[in-house]
């Protein structure tokens, strides 16, 4: 459907690669620069992921080719409007999962689509409920799966997701890191509106 375009995913995430493959779009992977994710303190928390996705797109390390579509994304976990980023160590991962235990939190992924002449961004939010997790369950998960590369210190597609998540309202794939159904719809609108 999009044969006249080339697509570049600017992400090192293997989960995003796997999810984008599910749309049957041919793409290359070219992670951008690692930068400190900075944003204004007065930016509403719901707008932060899309802001970061746009920033990743705007600071991509090279010029885009004609008819190339650059896809950037940023996923954040929020608990009571507090950002739970990637844990730096075991203790921080355990503390995050203890905070999520028995609670509802939100996962928001911001996505930016950019070509040489324009950019479009959007965000998708999913609510996730965890059962009350025991200390032994949390320790087992952290020590076995080492979720230090995952926002909120968990992967929905891993053991903790199978055993600890009781409900998801919204896109499951968004919790993995890319709301692919919404991405497909936004891509269609973005490319078809070019006339």
C-alpha positions in Angstrom: 0.0 0.0 0.0 2.9 2.3 0.7 5.3 1.0 -2.0 6.2 4.5 -3.3 7.7 5.5 0.1 10.7 4.3 2.1 10.4 4.1 5.8 13.0 4.5 8.5 12.4 3.5 12.1 14.7 5.6 14.4 14.6 3.2 17.4 16.9 0.7 18.9 14.0 -1.1 20.5 13.6 -4.7 19.3 9.9 -4.6 20.3 9.2 -1.6 18.1 10.9 -3.4 15.2 8.8 -6.5 15.8 5.6 -4.5 16.0 6.2 -2.4 12.9 7.0 -5.6 10.9 3.4 -6.6 11.7 2.1 -3.9 9.4 3.8 -5.5 6.4 5.7 -2.3 5.7 9.3 -2.6 4.5 11.6 -0.4 6.6 15.1 0.1 7.7 16.3 0.6 11.2 18.5 3.5 12.0 18.6 4.5 15.7 19.1 8.2 16.3 21.5 9.8 18.7 21.2 9.1 22.4 20.2 12.3 24.0 19.0 13.4 27.4 15.2 13.5 27.3 14.6 17.1 28.5 11.3 18.9 28.5 9.7 21.9 30.2 8.4 21.3 33.7 5.1 23.0 32.8 4.4 20.7 29.9 1.3 18.7 30.7 2.3 15.1 31.3 0.0 13.8 28.6 2.0 15.9 26.0 5.5 14.8 27.0 5.7 11.5 24.9 4.7 13.3 21.6 7.1 16.1 22.5 9.9 13.7 22.9 9.1 11.8 19.7 9.1 15.1 17.8 12.5 16.0 19.4 13.9 12.7 18.3 12.7 13.3 14.8 14.0 16.9 14.6 17.4 15.9 15.9 17.8 12.9 13.6 21.5 12.7 12.5 20.9 13.2 8.8 18.8 14.8 6.1 15.8 12.7 4.9 15.6 11.5 1.3 12.7 12.4 -0.9 9.7 10.2 -0.2 11.3 8.9 3.0 9.2 8.7 6.1 11.0 8.8 9.4 9.2 7.2 12.4 10.2 8.1 15.9 8.5 7.1 19.2 8.8 7.5 22.9 6.9 5.5 25.5 6.4 6.7 29.1 4.8 5.0 32.1 2.8 7.3 34.4 1.6 6.6 37.9 -0.3 9.5 39.4 1.2 11.8 36.8 4.7 10.8 37.9 7.0 9.4 35.2 8.4 6.0 35.8 11.3 5.8 33.3 13.9 3.0 32.8 15.3 1.8 36.1 19.0 2.4 36.7 19.5 -0.7 38.9 17.8 -3.6 40.7 16.7 -1.5 43.6 15.0 1.1 41.4 13.3 -1.6 39.4 11.9 -3.3 42.5 10.7 0.1 43.9 8.9 0.8 40.6 7.1 -2.5 40.6 6.2 -2.1 44.3 4.7 1.3 43.4 2.7 -0.3 40.5 1.5 -3.2 42.6 -2.3 -3.3 43.0 -2.7 0.0 41.1 -3.8 1.3 37.8 -1.2 3.2 35.7 -1.1 4.6 32.2 1.3 4.0 29.4 1.5 6.7 26.7 3.5 6.4 23.5 4.2 9.5 21.4 4.9 9.0 17.7 6.2 11.4 15.1 6.1 10.9 11.3 8.3 13.2 9.3 9.2 13.8 5.7 11.3 16.5 4.1 8.5 19.0 4.1 6.4 18.2 7.1 5.8 16.4 10.3 2.9 15.0 12.2 2.7 13.6 15.7 0.2 11.9 17.9 0.0 10.0 21.2 -1.9 6.9 22.3 -2.7 6.1 26.0 -3.5 2.7 27.6 -4.6 2.0 31.1 -3.0 -1.0 32.8 -4.1 -2.7 36.1 -1.7 -4.8 38.2 -2.8 -7.2 40.9 -1.0 -6.9 44.2 2.5 -8.3 43.5 4.3 -10.1 46.3 7.9 -9.2 47.1 9.0 -12.6 45.9 7.2 -12.2 42.6 8.8 -8.8 42.0 12.3 -10.1 42.9 11.9 -13.2 40.7 10.9 -11.0 37.7 13.6 -8.4 38.2 16.3 -11.0 38.7 15.2 -13.3 35.8 14.2 -10.7 33.2 16.4 -7.7 34.2 13.9 -5.1 32.9 16.4 -2.2 33.0 15.7 -1.2 29.4 11.9 -0.9 29.9 10.0 2.1 31.1 8.2 1.3 34.4 10.5 -1.7 34.9 8.3 -4.2 33.1 7.5 -5.7 29.8 3.9 -6.5 29.2 4.9 -9.4 26.9 7.1 -11.0 29.7 6.3 -13.2 32.7 5.1 -10.2 34.8 2.5 -9.4 32.1 1.2 -12.9 32.1 1.0 -13.3 35.8 0.5 -9.7 37.2 -1.7 -7.7 34.7 -5.4 -8.1 35.4 -6.8 -5.6 32.8 -5.8 -3.4 29.9 -8.0 -0.7 28.5 -6.6 0.5 25.2 -3.9 -0.9 22.9 -1.9 -3.8 24.2 0.7 -3.1 21.6 1.0 0.5 22.8 2.2 -0.9 26.2 4.8 -2.9 24.2 6.0 0.4 22.8 4.2 1.2 19.5 0.4 1.6 19.0 0.5 -0.1 15.6 -3.2 0.1 14.7 -3.2 3.9 15.4 0.1 4.2 13.6 -1.3 2.5 10.5 -4.3 4.9 10.5 -2.2 8.0 11.0 0.2 6.8 8.3 -2.7 6.5 5.9 -3.9 10.0 6.7 -0.4 11.5 6.6 0.5 10.0 3.2 -2.9 10.2 1.5 -3.3 13.8 2.5 -0.2 14.7 0.4 -2.5 14.8 -2.6 
